[in-house]
Amino acid sequence: MFPQNKKPIKHRKMERMIKQASKARLRNPVRGLKGLSCLYIIPRFNAPKGVITESLHNTFAGVTRLFIKTMVSNPNGKWYVKGQITDINKFLLSVKCKTSK
């Protein structure tokens, strides 16, 4: 889907993550970190290995943003739908979920 980088991505290390987090601020994140976490004080807890990435916010939120931008930003674009918003809304409102008996 996306071209692969020639260099493999480095896995995060706890020490580097703490340094980056200590430099980060809520409105000025560093490598996705917005500040220090209270989880860092848990003995033997390794944040890079102990936190499961959650696909909804890591991937799909960015993809959805890209789709919306693609569909409404370029009137001459192949996927432009801004002129069809009323029809799209009408269709979406007409969809009924199947109920179980």
N, CA, C and O atoms as a MOPAC input file, in Angstrom:
PM7 MOZYME 1SCF
protein

 N      0.82300 1    -1.17600 1     0.00000 1
 C      0.00000 1     0.00000 1     0.00000 1
 C      0.87600 1     1.25200 1     0.00000 1
 O      0.69100 1     2.13500 1    -0.83800 1
 N      1.81500 1     1.33500 1     0.91800 1
 C      2.72000 1     2.45700 1     0.98200 1
 C      4.12300 1     1.95100 1     0.69900 1
 O      4.45800 1     0.82700 1     1.07400 1
 N      4.94700 1     2.75500 1     0.04600 1
 C      6.30900 1     2.29300 1    -0.20600 1
 C      7.05500 1     2.10000 1     1.11700 1
 O      6.94300 1     2.91500 1     2.03300 1
 N      7.79700 1     1.03600 1     1.19600 1
 C      8.53600 1     0.74600 1     2.41800 1
 C      9.81300 1     1.57000 1     2.47700 1
 O     10.48900 1     1.77600 1     1.46900 1
 N     10.12900 1     2.03700 1     3.68400 1
 C     11.39200 1     2.75300 1     3.86800 1
 C     12.55100 1     1.80300 1     3.60700 1
 O     12.45100 1     0.60000 1     3.84900 1
 N     13.64000 1     2.35100 1     3.11500 1
 C     14.80400 1     1.51700 1     2.87200 1
 C     15.41900 1     1.06200 1     4.18800 1
 O     15.92300 1    -0.05700 1     4.29000 1
 N     15.37800 1     1.93900 1     5.20600 1
 C     15.89800 1     1.58200 1     6.52100 1
 C     14.74900 1     1.06200 1     7.37600 1
 O     13.67600 1     1.66400 1     7.40100 1
 N     14.96200 1    -0.04700 1     8.07700 1
 C     13.89300 1    -0.51500 1     8.97400 1
 C     13.70600 1     0.46700 1    10.13100 1
 O     14.65900 1     1.11600 1    10.56000 1
 N     12.49300 1     0.57100 1    10.62500 1
 C     12.18700 1     1.47100 1    11.72400 1
 C     12.79300 1     0.91500 1    13.00300 1
 O     12.67700 1    -0.27600 1    13.29000 1
 N     13.44600 1     1.79300 1    13.77500 1
 C     14.02300 1     1.37600 1    15.05200 1
 C     12.91700 1     1.20900 1    16.07800 1
 O     11.98600 1     2.01100 1    16.14200 1
 N     13.02900 1     0.16100 1    16.87800 1
 C     12.09400 1    -0.01800 1    17.97500 1
 C     12.41000 1     1.00600 1    19.05400 1
 O     13.57100 1     1.35200 1    19.27400 1
 N     11.37600 1     1.48400 1    19.71900 1
 C     11.59200 1     2.44700 1    20.79400 1
 C     12.26800 1     1.77200 1    21.97500 1
 O     11.99700 1     0.61300 1    22.28900 1
 N     13.14300 1     2.51000 1    22.61500 1
 C     13.80100 1     2.05700 1    23.83800 1
 C     13.28300 1     2.93600 1    24.97200 1
 O     13.02500 1     4.12400 1    24.78000 1
 N     13.13400 1     2.34600 1    26.14300 1
 C     12.56100 1     3.04600 1    27.28700 1
 C     13.34300 1     4.31200 1    27.62200 1
 O     12.74400 1     5.35900 1    27.86700 1
 N     14.67900 1     4.22900 1    27.63600 1
 C     15.49700 1     5.39400 1    27.99800 1
 C     15.27300 1     6.55500 1    27.02300 1
 O     15.11100 1     7.70400 1    27.43400 1
 N     15.26900 1     6.23600 1    25.73400 1
 C     15.06500 1     7.27000 1    24.71300 1
 C     13.64900 1     7.84400 1    24.81600 1
 O     13.43700 1     9.04200 1    24.63300 1
 N     12.69700 1     6.97800 1    25.10800 1
 C     11.30500 1     7.41300 1    25.22700 1
 C     11.13600 1     8.39800 1    26.39400 1
 O     10.41800 1     9.39100 1    26.27000 1
 N     11.79400 1     8.12200 1    27.51900 1
 C     11.70600 1     9.03000 1    28.66600 1
 C     12.33900 1    10.37500 1    28.33000 1
 O     11.79100 1    11.41600 1    28.69400 1
 N     13.48800 1    10.37800 1    27.63900 1
 C     14.12300 1    11.64000 1    27.23600 1
 C     13.20700 1    12.44200 1    26.32500 1
 O     13.04700 1    13.64900 1    26.50700 1
 N     12.60300 1    11.77100 1    25.33900 1
 C     11.70600 1    12.46100 1    24.41000 1
 C     10.47000 1    12.97800 1    25.13500 1
 O     10.01900 1    14.09400 1    24.87800 1
 N      9.92600 1    12.17600 1    26.03300 1
 C      8.72700 1    12.57600 1    26.77200 1
 C      9.01000 1    13.75300 1    27.68300 1
 O      8.14700 1    14.61000 1    27.87400 1
 N     10.21300 1    13.80800 1    28.25100 1
 C     10.53700 1    14.92300 1    29.14400 1
 C     10.71100 1    16.22500 1    28.37600 1
 O     10.53100 1    17.29900 1    28.95100 1
 N     11.05100 1    16.16000 1    27.10500 1
 C     11.16400 1    17.36200 1    26.26800 1
 C      9.79700 1    17.78600 1    25.70200 1
 O      9.60700 1    18.94300 1    25.32500 1
 N      8.86600 1    16.85100 1    25.64800 1
 C      7.56700 1    17.09500 1    25.00300 1
 C      6.63800 1    17.88600 1    25.90900 1
 O      6.77500 1    17.88500 1    27.13200 1
 N      5.69100 1    18.55800 1    25.27300 1
 C      4.62000 1    19.26600 1    25.96100 1
 C      3.32300 1    18.92700 1    25.23700 1
 O      3.33900 1    18.48200 1    24.09000 1
 N      2.21000 1    19.14000 1    25.91400 1
 C      0.90500 1    18.77500 1    25.35800 1
 C      0.70500 1    19.35200 1    23.96400 1
 O      0.25000 1    18.64300 1    23.06600 1
 N      1.03200 1    20.61500 1    23.76600 1
 C      0.82600 1    21.25100 1    22.46100 1
 C      2.07000 1    21.18900 1    21.56800 1
 O      2.07300 1    21.71600 1    20.45500 1
 N      3.12400 1    20.53800 1    22.07200 1
 C      4.35100 1    20.41100 1    21.30000 1
 C      4.91700 1    18.99700 1    21.48300 1
 O      5.94500 1    18.82000 1    22.13800 1
 N      4.24300 1    17.98700 1    20.90100 1
 C      4.69300 1    16.60300 1    21.10600 1
 C      6.04200 1    16.31900 1    20.44900 1
 O      6.42700 1    16.96700 1    19.47600 1
 N      6.73700 1    15.35200 1    20.99500 1
 C      8.00600 1    14.88000 1    20.43900 1
 C      7.83000 1    13.41000 1    20.09600 1
 O      7.60500 1    12.58300 1    20.98000 1
 N      7.93300 1    13.08300 1    18.80500 1
 C      7.77900 1    11.70300 1    18.32000 1
 C      6.49300 1    11.05800 1    18.82700 1
 O      6.47800 1     9.87300 1    19.16100 1
 N      5.41200 1    11.83800 1    18.88400 1
 C      4.11900 1    11.32700 1    19.31200 1
 C      3.89100 1    11.36200 1    20.80500 1
 O      2.78800 1    11.06600 1    21.26400 1
 N      4.90300 1    11.71600 1    21.57600 1
 C      4.78300 1    11.78600 1    23.03100 1
 C      4.41600 1    13.20200 1    23.44400 1
 O      4.98500 1    14.17100 1    22.94200 1
 N      3.46400 1    13.31600 1    24.35900 1
 C      3.00300 1    14.63800 1    24.79200 1
 C      3.45200 1    14.98500 1    26.19500 1
 O      3.02400 1    15.99500 1    26.75300 1
 N      4.30600 1    14.16300 1    26.77000 1
 C      4.82200 1    14.41800 1    28.10800 1
 C      5.08100 1    13.11100 1    28.83400 1
 O      4.85300 1    12.02600 1    28.30000 1
 N      5.56200 1    13.23700 1    30.06500 1
 C      5.86900 1    12.06200 1    30.87800 1
 C      4.58800 1    11.39200 1    31.35700 1
 O      3.56100 1    12.04700 1    31.53200 1
 N      4.65800 1    10.10000 1    31.56300 1
 C      3.52200 1     9.32100 1    32.03300 1
 C      3.81300 1     8.79000 1    33.42900 1
 O      4.95700 1     8.47200 1    33.75600 1
 N      2.77800 1     8.69600 1    34.24300 1
 C      2.95000 1     8.11300 1    35.57700 1
 C      3.29300 1     6.62700 1    35.47800 1
 O      3.76500 1     6.04500 1    36.45400 1
 N      3.06800 1     6.01000 1    34.33600 1
 C      3.41500 1     4.59600 1    34.15700 1
 C      4.92600 1     4.36900 1    34.21200 1
 O      5.37700 1     3.25900 1    34.49500 1
 N      5.70700 1     5.41900 1    33.94200 1
 C      7.16100 1     5.26300 1    33.91500 1
 C      7.73800 1     4.94700 1    35.29000 1
 O      8.86400 1     4.45800 1    35.37200 1
 N      7.00900 1     5.20700 1    36.36800 1
 C      7.55100 1     4.94500 1    37.70900 1
 C      7.26400 1     3.51400 1    38.19200 1
 O      7.75000 1     3.10600 1    39.24700 1
 N      6.49000 1     2.76800 1    37.43300 1
 C      6.20500 1     1.37700 1    37.81600 1
 C      7.47600 1     0.55400 1    37.61500 1
 O      8.03100 1     0.52700 1    36.51600 1
 N      7.94300 1    -0.12600 1    38.68400 1
 C      9.17400 1    -0.91800 1    38.55300 1
 C      9.05700 1    -1.97200 1    37.45000 1
 O      8.03600 1    -2.64800 1    37.32800 1
 N     10.10400 1    -2.09700 1    36.66300 1
 C     10.23500 1    -3.07100 1    35.57300 1
 C      9.20900 1    -2.90000 1    34.45600 1
 O      9.09000 1    -3.77100 1    33.59400 1
 N      8.46900 1    -1.79500 1    34.45400 1
 C      7.52600 1    -1.56200 1    33.36400 1
 C      8.27700 1    -0.93500 1    32.20300 1
 O      8.97400 1     0.06500 1    32.37300 1
 N      8.13800 1    -1.51500 1    31.03800 1
 C      8.79500 1    -1.02000 1    29.84100 1
 C      7.69600 1    -0.54700 1    28.88900 1
 O      7.02500 1    -1.35700 1    28.25000 1
 N      7.52200 1     0.75700 1    28.80200 1
 C      6.41600 1     1.32000 1    28.00500 1
 C      6.43200 1     0.86700 1    26.54500 1
 O      5.38400 1     0.47500 1    26.03200 1
 N      7.57900 1     0.90200 1    25.85000 1
 C      7.54800 1     0.46800 1    24.44800 1
 C      7.10400 1    -0.98500 1    24.26500 1
 O      6.49400 1    -1.32500 1    23.25100 1
 N      7.40700 1    -1.83500 1    25.23900 1
 C      7.01800 1    -3.24000 1    25.12300 1
 C      5.72400 1    -3.54300 1    25.85500 1
 O      5.06200 1    -4.53500 1    25.54900 1
 N      5.34900 1    -2.70400 1    26.81900 1
 C      4.21200 1    -3.01300 1    27.67100 1
 C      2.92100 1    -2.31900 1    27.31400 1
 O      1.90900 1    -2.51300 1    27.98800 1
 N      2.93200 1    -1.51100 1    26.26500 1
 C      1.71600 1    -0.80700 1    25.84300 1
 C      1.33900 1    -1.30600 1    24.45400 1
 O      2.15100 1    -1.28400 1    23.52900 1
 N      0.11800 1    -1.74700 1    24.32700 1
 C     -0.36800 1    -2.24100 1    23.03800 1
 C     -0.83400 1    -1.05000 1    22.20600 1
 O     -1.60200 1    -0.21200 1    22.67800 1
 N     -0.36600 1    -0.98500 1    20.98000 1
 C     -0.83300 1     0.09300 1    20.11800 1
 C     -2.26700 1    -0.16800 1    19.71600 1
 O     -2.66500 1    -1.31300 1    19.49900 1
 N     -3.02400 1     0.87700 1    19.62000 1
 C     -4.44800 1     0.76500 1    19.35100 1
 C     -4.70000 1     1.30700 1    17.94700 1
 O     -4.49700 1     2.49200 1    17.68400 1
 N     -5.13400 1     0.44700 1    17.06800 1
 C     -5.20900 1     0.78300 1    15.64700 1
 C     -6.18400 1     1.90100 1    15.32400 1
 O     -5.94300 1     2.65200 1    14.37900 1
 N     -7.26800 1     2.04400 1    16.06100 1
 C     -8.25100 1     3.08100 1    15.73200 1
 C     -7.60200 1     4.45400 1    15.70300 1
 O     -7.77000 1     5.19400 1    14.73400 1
 N     -6.87300 1     4.80300 1    16.73800 1
 C     -6.28000 1     6.13100 1    16.79400 1
 C     -4.93700 1     6.21300 1    16.08400 1
 O     -4.57400 1     7.27900 1    15.58600 1
 N     -4.20000 1     5.12700 1    16.02400 1
 C     -2.89800 1     5.17000 1    15.37100 1
 C     -2.98600 1     5.16700 1    13.85600 1
 O     -2.16900 1     5.79800 1    13.18700 1
 N     -3.94900 1     4.47900 1    13.32000 1
 C     -4.02600 1     4.33400 1    11.87000 1
 C     -5.27900 1     4.93400 1    11.28100 1
 O     -5.21000 1     5.84000 1    10.45000 1
 N     -6.42300 1     4.43600 1    11.70400 1
 C     -7.66100 1     4.76000 1    11.01200 1
 C     -8.07200 1     6.22000 1    11.12900 1
 O     -8.67500 1     6.75600 1    10.20000 1
 N     -7.76500 1     6.88000 1    12.24000 1
 C     -8.11600 1     8.29400 1    12.37000 1
 C     -7.39100 1     9.10800 1    11.30500 1
 O     -7.98300 1    10.00200 1    10.70200 1
 N     -6.12600 1     8.81000 1    11.07100 1
 C     -5.37100 1     9.51600 1    10.03300 1
 C     -5.85400 1     9.17900 1     8.63900 1
 O     -5.87800 1    10.04500 1     7.76500 1
 N     -6.23900 1     7.93800 1     8.41900 1
 C     -6.74500 1     7.52300 1     7.11200 1
 C     -8.07800 1     8.21000 1     6.82600 1
 O     -8.31100 1     8.68600 1     5.71500 1
 N     -8.94400 1     8.25900 1     7.82600 1
 C    -10.24100 1     8.91800 1     7.64800 1
 C    -10.04700 1    10.39100 1     7.32000 1
 O    -10.72000 1    10.92900 1     6.44000 1
 N     -9.13200 1    11.04100 1     8.02400 1
 C     -8.83300 1    12.45600 1     7.76600 1
 C     -8.37500 1    12.63300 1     6.31600 1
 O     -8.79500 1    13.57400 1     5.64200 1
 N     -7.51700 1    11.73200 1     5.84000 1
 C     -7.02400 1    11.79900 1     4.46800 1
 C     -8.15900 1    11.58500 1     3.46400 1
 O     -8.24200 1    12.29700 1     2.46400 1
 N     -9.04100 1    10.59800 1     3.72900 1
 C    -10.17900 1    10.35900 1     2.83900 1
 C    -11.06900 1    11.59500 1     2.74900 1
 O    -11.44100 1    12.01700 1     1.65300 1
 N    -11.40800 1    12.17300 1     3.89000 1
 C    -12.28600 1    13.35300 1     3.89300 1
 C    -11.63100 1    14.49900 1     3.13100 1
 O    -12.27800 1    15.16200 1     2.32000 1
 N    -10.34700 1    14.73100 1     3.39100 1
 C     -9.63200 1    15.80400 1     2.68600 1
 C     -9.65100 1    15.56000 1     1.17700 1
 O     -9.86100 1    16.48500 1     0.39300 1
 N     -9.43000 1    14.30700 1     0.78000 1
 C     -9.42300 1    13.95500 1    -0.64100 1
 C    -10.79100 1    14.17300 1    -1.27900 1
 O    -10.88600 1    14.60200 1    -2.42800 1
 N    -11.84800 1    13.87600 1    -0.52700 1
 C    -13.19900 1    13.94400 1    -1.09700 1
 C    -13.78700 1    15.35000 1    -1.14000 1
 O    -14.74000 1    15.58600 1    -1.88300 1
 N    -13.24900 1    16.29100 1    -0.36700 1
 C    -13.87200 1    17.61800 1    -0.34000 1
 C    -12.95100 1    18.77700 1    -0.70500 1
 O    -13.40300 1    19.92200 1    -0.73600 1
 N    -11.67800 1    18.51800 1    -0.98200 1
 C    -10.76100 1    19.63700 1    -1.18000 1
 C    -10.50300 1    20.02400 1    -2.63100 1
 O    -10.15400 1    21.17600 1    -2.89000 1
 N    -10.65900 1    19.12200 1    -3.57800 1
 C    -10.32100 1    19.43500 1    -4.96800 1
 C    -11.52400 1    19.21200 1    -5.88100 1
 O    -11.83300 1    18.07100 1    -6.22600 1
 N    -12.21400 1    20.30100 1    -6.28100 1
 C    -13.40400 1    20.15300 1    -7.13800 1
 C    -13.14000 1    19.41400 1    -8.44700 1
 O    -14.06600 1    18.84500 1    -9.02600 1
 N    -11.91300 1    19.41200 1    -8.91900 1
 C    -11.58600 1    18.71000 1   -10.16500 1
 C    -11.06200 1    17.30400 1    -9.91400 1
 O    -10.73100 1    16.58400 1   -10.85600 1
 N    -10.98500 1    16.91400 1    -8.65600 1
 C    -10.44100 1    15.60100 1    -8.30700 1
 C    -11.40400 1    14.46900 1    -8.61600 1
 O    -12.61600 1    14.66200 1    -8.70000 1
 N    -10.84200 1    13.29700 1    -8.77900 1
 C    -11.61000 1    12.10000 1    -9.13300 1
 C    -12.61600 1    11.72300 1    -8.04300 1
 O    -13.68600 1    11.19900 1    -8.35000 1
 N    -12.28400 1    11.98400 1    -6.77000 1
 C    -13.10800 1    11.52700 1    -5.65400 1
 C    -13.92900 1    12.65000 1    -5.01400 1
 O    -14.49000 1    12.45600 1    -3.93600 1
 N    -14.00900 1    13.79100 1    -5.64000 1
 C    -14.70400 1    14.94900 1    -5.06900 1
 C    -16.20600 1    14.66800 1    -4.91200 1
 O    -16.87200 1    14.27700 1    -5.87100 1
 N    -16.73200 1    14.86900 1    -3.69900 1
 C    -18.14200 1    14.56800 1    -3.43900 1
 C    -18.90300 1    15.72500 1    -2.80500 1
 O    -20.07200 1    15.57400 1    -2.45100 1
 N    -18.26000 1    16.87200 1    -2.65900 1
 C    -18.88300 1    17.96300 1    -1.92200 1
 C    -20.23100 1    18.37400 1    -2.51100 1
 O    -21.13200 1    18.76000 1    -1.76700 1
 N    -20.38000 1    18.30000 1    -3.80200 1
 C    -21.64100 1    18.65100 1    -4.44000 1
 C    -22.72700 1    17.59600 1    -4.24700 1
 O    -23.87800 1    17.82400 1    -4.61800 1
 N    -22.38300 1    16.45600 1    -3.67600 1
 C    -23.33100 1    15.35600 1    -3.49600 1
 C    -23.66100 1    15.09800 1    -2.02700 1
 O    -24.21700 1    14.05200 1    -1.69100 1
 N    -23.32500 1    16.04000 1    -1.15700 1
 C    -23.51000 1    15.84600 1     0.28400 1
 C    -24.97000 1    15.54600 1     0.62700 1
 O    -25.23200 1    14.66900 1     1.45100 1
 N    -25.91500 1    16.24400 1     0.02100 1
 C    -27.33700 1    16.02300 1     0.30900 1
 C    -27.73900 1    14.59700 1    -0.04000 1
 O    -28.42000 1    13.93300 1     0.74300 1
 N    -27.32100 1    14.12200 1    -1.21600 1
 C    -27.63600 1    12.74100 1    -1.62300 1
 C    -26.98100 1    11.71700 1    -0.70100 1
 O    -27.58800 1    10.70500 1    -0.35100 1
 N    -25.74900 1    11.98500 1    -0.31700 1
 C    -25.04400 1    11.06600 1     0.58200 1
 C    -25.74800 1    11.01900 1     1.93300 1
 O    -25.96500 1     9.93700 1     2.47900 1
 N    -26.10600 1    12.17600 1     2.47600 1
 C    -26.83100 1    12.21900 1     3.75300 1
 C    -28.15500 1    11.46800 1     3.67100 1
 O    -28.51200 1    10.71800 1     4.58000 1
 N    -28.88100 1    11.67800 1     2.56900 1
 C    -30.16800 1    11.00800 1     2.38800 1
 C    -29.98800 1     9.49000 1     2.38200 1
 O    -30.75300 1     8.75800 1     3.01000 1
 N    -28.96500 1     9.03300 1     1.66200 1
 C    -28.68900 1     7.59700 1     1.62100 1
 C    -28.33000 1     7.06100 1     3.00100 1
 O    -28.87300 1     6.04400 1     3.43100 1
 N    -27.42600 1     7.73400 1     3.69400 1
 C    -26.98500 1     7.26600 1     5.01000 1
 C    -28.13700 1     7.22600 1     6.01300 1
 O    -28.22000 1     6.31800 1     6.83900 1
 N    -29.02100 1     8.21500 1     5.93300 1
 C    -30.17800 1     8.22900 1     6.84500 1
 C    -31.20300 1     7.15700 1     6.50700 1
 O    -32.01600 1     6.78100 1     7.35100 1
 N    -31.16500 1     6.66000 1     5.26200 1
 C    -32.12800 1     5.63300 1     4.86000 1
 C    -31.69200 1     4.22100 1     5.25900 1
 O    -32.49300 1     3.28700 1     5.22200 1
 N    -30.42400 1     4.07100 1     5.64000 1
 C    -29.90900 1     2.75300 1     5.99900 1
 C    -30.54600 1     2.31300 1     7.31400 1
 O    -30.52400 1     3.04400 1     8.30300 1
 N    -31.10600 1     1.12600 1     7.30900 1
 C    -31.75000 1     0.56500 1     8.51100 1
 C    -30.98200 1    -0.67700 1     8.93500 1
 O    -30.62000 1    -1.51400 1     8.10900 1
 N    -30.74200 1    -0.78000 1    10.22100 1
 C    -30.06300 1    -1.96200 1    10.74900 1
 C    -31.07000 1    -3.10100 1    10.84300 1
 O    -32.23600 1    -2.89300 1    11.18000 1
 N    -30.60500 1    -4.29000 1    10.54400 1
 C    -31.44100 1    -5.47300 1    10.64100 1
 C    -31.64900 1    -5.79700 1    12.12000 1
 O    -30.68400 1    -5.86900 1    12.88000 1
 N    -32.87000 1    -5.98500 1    12.52000 1
 C    -33.15300 1    -6.31300 1    13.91300 1
 C    -33.36900 1    -7.80000 1    14.06500 1
 O    -33.88400 1    -8.46000 1    13.16200 1
 N    -32.97900 1    -8.31900 1    15.19700 1
 C    -33.19000 1    -9.75400 1    15.43700 1
 C    -34.57800 1    -9.96700 1    16.02200 1
 O    -35.10400 1    -9.09200 1    16.71100 1
 N    -35.17400 1   -11.12400 1    15.75200 1
 C    -36.53100 1   -11.40600 1    16.23200 1
 C    -36.50300 1   -12.21600 1    17.47200 1
 O    -37.55500 1   -12.54800 1    18.01700 1

